[in-house]
Amino acid sequence: MSPRSAVVWTPDFLGYDLGDDHPLDPVRLDLTMRLATGLGVLEGVDPLVPTQAPDEEVQRVHVPSYISAVKSAPESPFGVGHGLGTEDNPIFFHMHEASALVCGGSLLAAKEIAEGRADRAVNIAGGLHHAMADHAAGFCVYNDCAVAISWLLDNGFERIAYIDVDVHHGDGVQAAFYSDPRVLTISMHQHPMTLWPGTGWPAEYGTGAGAGYAVNVPLPPGTPDAGWLRAFHAVVPSLLTAFRPQVLVTQCGVDTHAEDPLASLGLSVDGHRAIYRALRELAEHTAGGKWLAVGGGGYGLFRVVPRSWTHLVATVLDRDIEPNRPLPAGWVAHTAGLTGQVLPTSMTDGRDPSHQPWSEGADRVDTAVLETRRAVFPLHGLDPDDPRD
């Protein structure tokens, strides 16, 4: 393990619980930490325990009237608006406290990096990227990603790159920094014509001084590991090299998996592992090694999320797990008692995530890549038609 890596965790994160029938079940967090522990990934690691973000930190992103609504919602039988009390964002007791704790976790990770105690930090409970300034959206009450980025901007960082690999568009973070050239947001997601929230088109590239600093790569349904990674490598490294970020913030949702019940991409756990290794390499080569990773979506609660995010934690800690590593018998026995699903036996889906370099072609992924490159590459002095850029 790198001595300059940090894991942020508390069992209290499980209090962000939207209800028994809600897709965002906190069991995915518990099973991830159990699996990482069972595989020895966390051996010798003392997780950092966060506290709730105070209101003044949450207000970096959210207006005071919305925070007041979140606080009062559990005691308001007639609803409070602001996107609360919907099917996606049901009201639950201690909603403000649980949401502020997630923000506090990502803030703690940011502070560890900014204050020189770590080069990398991970908070798998974070990644609530859909929350907007004045309303909840997409299972997200407070936008911990944007809060952490805003804090970093006020604490020594002038160029921050945010990469969102969730299957859904990172709309809340994009909106928070849409006119700010200090933050480069890049979202890789399923095409907005085919998936909520219906945003994230290549033409959404920022406004004013921020023109060119919002980047969207909408991918066709069914895109597998090879296509996803080809698109990623055709867009992200060139932009990061041109932008020269001082820290890389990544939202690592795993609802891109082929088994995810809420979306339609075709990635595997092996593809996720390849993504994390690519992000680590980009952090090293373009951001001075500074990398803040948070979780996000992922609704394959038992078969997918724990394995994928255990690979994420291991990658942050430089304790990479071999794909064929068997799952611990104790973890399998515990998880089998929670689900009737057939569980995997190892840390791989048996897929080869290798990919061919991008070139302008007729493939649907290549077409999506070219649209994105033509929208933003010229604004960074890059040639959208030259595969070398």
N, C-alpha and C positions, 0 to 999 in steps of 0.2 A: 504494500500500500504506500502511495505517496504520503509523506508526512504532512503535506500541505493540501490535504483533501478533507472535506467535512461532510458528515451526514446529519441532516436535521430531522429529528423524529420525536414524537411523543404519542403514546396511545390515545391521548386526548383528541388527536386528529380524527379519530373514529366518531367523534361527536358531530361532525358535519354529515348528518344523516337525513336525507330527504324523504325517508319513509320505506317501509318494508317492500313495497312493490315498485320502487323507483329504480331505474337502471343504474344510477350512480351509487352503488352499494359500497359502503366503506370496508366491507369484507375484503375487497381487492387490495387495500392497503395492508391490512393485517396479514393476509396470506403472503404478500410480497416480503414483508419483514420476517415472517416465519421462515420463508424459503431462503432468503439471503442468510439468515442466521444458521439454518440447517446445513447450508453448503459451505459455511465457514467464511463467507464474504465479509461478515462484520466482526470477525475474530479480532480482538484487540482494539476495536473502534468504540469510542464512547460517543454515542449520538448527542448532538446539541439539542437541548430542550428549549423550544421557543416560548414566548409569552404572547399574549394578544397584542396586536398592533393598536396603539392608541388612536383615538379619533383623528388627531391632527395628521397622522401618517395615512390613514385611510382616505382623508380628504385631499390628498395629493391627486387622487383620481376621481373620487366620488363627491357629489355636492352634499352639503350638510343636511338638506331636507330628505335626501334618500337614506342617509345613515339613520336619521331619526325614524324614518318609516320602517327600516329593518329592525330597529330596537323595539318599536312598539307593535310590530306585526303579530307576535304570538299572543298578545292581549287584546287584539282588535278583531272582534267576531265578524265585522262587516267588511273586512279587507282594507288595505291601505294603498292599493294601486302599485305603481312602480314595478310592474311585472311580477309582483309577489302574490302568492296564492293561486298560481296557475298550475297546470299539469306538469310543466317542466320545472317550475320553481315553487313547490308547495311550501307553506309556512311550517316551521318546526320550532319547538322550544329551544331557547338559547341560540337562536339563529345568528344574531349579531356576534355573540361570543365565539361560536364555532368558526364563523367566517373570518373574524378578526384574527383568530389563532392561525388560520391558514396563511393570512397575510403576514402575520408575525413570523411564521416559518420562513417565508421567502425573503423577508427583510433580514432575518438573522443570517441567512445564507449570503445575502448581498453584503452585509456588514463584515462577515468573516473574510470575504475577498477584498473589500475596500480597505479594511484595516490591516491587511497583510498577514492574517493568521492562516489563510488558505488561498490556494490558487484555484481550487475547484470546490464546489459545494452542490449538494443535491437535496431537494425537498420533494419527495414523490407525492405528497399531499397537495402540492401547489398545481398551478396550471389552469386556473379558473379564468380562461381567456375571453369569455363571451360577455362578462359583466360590463355594462356601460356606466357612464357617469351618473345617470339618474335612474337606472333600472336594472333589475336582474334579467338574465337571459341564459338559455341553454345550460341549466343546472348550476349557474354561477351567480353568486350573490355579490362578492367583492372580487375585484380583479387583482389578485396578488402579483401577477406578472408585471402589470403596469405600475403598481405601487412600488415594487422593487426597482424597476427601471428608473422611475422618477427619483427615488432616493439616491440611486447611483449617480444620476446627473447632478445632484446637489452635493455629492461627496467625492469629487475628484475625477469623475469620468466625463469626457466630452464627446465620445463616440461609442455608441452601444449598438451592437447588432443583435436583433431578436429573430430567431429562426423557429418556426412553428411547424411541426411535422404531424400534428393531429389531423384526422381525416376531415374535420370541420374547419372552415376558414377562421383564422385568428382575428376576428372582426373587432373585438373590444380593445385589444392592444393596438391594432392598426388605427382605430378611431382616436385613441388617446394621444397618438404622436403623428397624426396624418400631415401636419404642417411643420414638423420639427426635423430639420436635417441632421440633428445629432443622433437620431435613432433610425437605423435601417431595419425595417420589419420585412421579413420574408416568410410567406405562408405557402406551404405545399399541402394541397387539400383536394378532395373530390370535387369535380366540376359543380359550380353553383347552380346549374340547371337541373342537377340531379340530387341535390342534398341541401338541407337546412344549413346555414341561414340564407342561402341564395345570394351571397356576396362573395367577393374575392376574384373579380375578373382582372385580366391583365391591364385593362384601362384604368383600374383603380391604383394609381401610382403616386398619390400624394398631391398636395396643393401648395401654392406659394413657394416659400423657401424649401418646403419638403417634397417638391416634385421630384420623382425618381427614387424616393427613399421608402416608398411602400411598394413591395414586390409580391405579386401573386402568381402562383403556378397551379392552375386548375387542371386536374388529371381525370381522364375518362374512367368511368366505372370499370372495375375488373382489372385495373392496372396492377401487374404483379411486381415482385421484388425488383427484377431486372429493369423494368420500365421506370419504376419510381426512382431507383438509384441513378439511372441514366439521366432523368430529368433533373434530379438534385445536382449532380456533378456538372450538368450543362449550364446551370444558373448560379448556384450558390458560391463556389470557390472564386469565380472571377469577380463577383460583386464584393465579397469580403476582402479580397486582395486590393481592390480599388478603394474601398471604404476605410480600411485599416482600423477596425474596431479596437478598443482598449479592453473590452470584455465581451464575451459571447453569452447571451441568455437564450436558452432553448426550452421550448415547451414540447414535451416528449409524449404526447398522447399516442396510444397504441390501438386506437379504433380503426386504424388502417388494415388490421389483420383480416384475412379472408373469412374468419369465423365470426367477426363482430356482428351482432344482431342489428345495429343501428346504421350501418353504412355498407358500401359495396366495392371497396378496393380489395386487392388480392394479395396483400403482403403476408409474410410468415414471421415467426419469432426469429428465424435466421436473418431475415431482412432487417428486422428491428436492431438486432445485434450489429449488423453492418452499418446501419445509420448512426448508432452511438459511437462506433469506432471512427466513422468519418467526422462526426462532430468534434470528437476529442482531438483528432488530427488538425482540423481547421482551427480549433482554439489554440493549439500549440503554434501553428504556422502563421496565423493572422491576428491573434489577440493576446500575444504574450503568455499563452498558457492559461489565461483566466476564463473560467467556464462555470456558469451557474445553470444548473439543470433542474427543471421542475416536471411534475407529472402532467396530467391532463385527462383526456377521455380514454375509454377502454372499457368495454362491457362484456368481454369474455372473461368473467370474474374468476373462474377456476382454472381454465385451461390455458389462458393467454396472458392476462395481465401480470400475474405473479412471476411467470418465467421472463417475460419481456423486461419488466422493471427490475428484476434481479440482475439481468444482464446490464441494465443501465447503471445501477448502483456499483456493480463490479467494474464497469468501464470507467466510471468516475474515480474509483479507488485504485485503478491499475491492477485489479485482481481479476483479469478476464477469465471467464469460465469457458471451458471447452464445450462445444455444442453437444457432444455425446455424453456429457456428464449425467449420470443417473440422478433422478430426483430422490431425496432422502425418504426412506420408508416411513418415518414418523410424520413427515409433511403429507405424504400421500394418504396415510391412514386418517389424519386429522381432516384433510380436505374431502376425502370420500364420505365422511360423516356429514358433510354440509350439502352435498349435491349428488344427484343420481347420474351425472355425466360420467362417461369413461374418461379417466384422467391420462395425460401423457406420462411417459416413463422417463423422459430425459429432457434436457434443456434445448432440444432441437425439434424442428418440424421435419427434418430430413430434406430441407431445400437448399439449393445452391443459389446464393444471392448475387453471383457475379453478373456483370453487365457489360455491354459494349459502349464505347464512348459515343456521345451524341454527334450526329451530323444531320444536316437538313434532309429529311426524308418524308415518306408518305405515311408512316406510322402515326396513329392518333396521338401518342405521347410526343413524338417529334414535332408535330404540328402545334401542340400546346406549348412546348418549349420555345419554338420560334416566335409565337405570339408574345410571350413574356419577354424574350430577349429584345424583340423589336420595340416593345413598349418602354423599356427602362435602360437597356444597355447604352444607347447613345447619350443619355443623360449622365453617364459615368465615364464617358470617353472610350467606350468599348464598342467593337464592331459586332452587331447581332448576328451577322451571317458568317462570321469566321469562327469555326470550331476551336481555334486556338485561343480565343478570348473567352 
